[in-house]
Amino acid sequence: MSQADEDPTFFDRERDRLSREITSGFEELLSSTNVLNRKLEEVLGMTKEYETIAALWQSFYQLMRGPTEDEVDEEQPPGLPGTGGHVVSMKQSKNS
């Protein structure tokens, strides 16, 4: 075997260098994708924890907002329970 047969050609060296660079790039991409996946799982887990709290705040908001004109019922007296403005019954007895 001669010296020329053992030495890699420019093409072989360049191919090996590019293969190493591509392999390194894929390893970086895989690592970044794994980090992103973990972060997304954390975010999804947090949103599930906050569903109950969000529902509570939504009901509080609707209570404080009060009924809109479409939601007002003729038979429903104005006022919120626990505020002193809530009337339990609008019917009057016949004796009065």
Secondary structure as the mmCIF struct_conf table of DSSP 4:
data_model
#
loop_
_struct_conf.conf_type_id
_struct_conf.id
_struct_conf.beg_label_comp_id
_struct_conf.beg_label_asym_id
_struct_conf.beg_label_seq_id
_struct_conf.end_label_comp_id
_struct_conf.end_label_asym_id
_struct_conf.end_label_seq_id
HELX_RH_AL_P HELX_RH_AL_P1 GLN A 3 GLU A 6
BEND BEND1 ASP A 7 ASP A 7
HELX_LH_PP_P HELX_LH_PP_P1 PRO A 8 THR A 9
HELX_RH_AL_P HELX_RH_AL_P2 PHE A 10 ARG A 65
TURN_TY1_P TURN_TY1_P1 GLU A 69 GLU A 71
TURN_TY1_P TURN_TY1_P2 GLU A 74 GLU A 75
BEND BEND2 GLN A 76 GLN A 76
HELX_LH_PP_P HELX_LH_PP_P2 PRO A 77 PRO A 77
BEND BEND3 PRO A 78 GLY A 79
TURN_TY1_P TURN_TY1_P3 PRO A 81 GLY A 84
BEND BEND4 VAL A 88 VAL A 88
HELX_LH_PP_P HELX_LH_PP_P3 LYS A 91 SER A 93
TURN_TY1_P TURN_TY1_P4 LYS A 94 ASN A 95
#
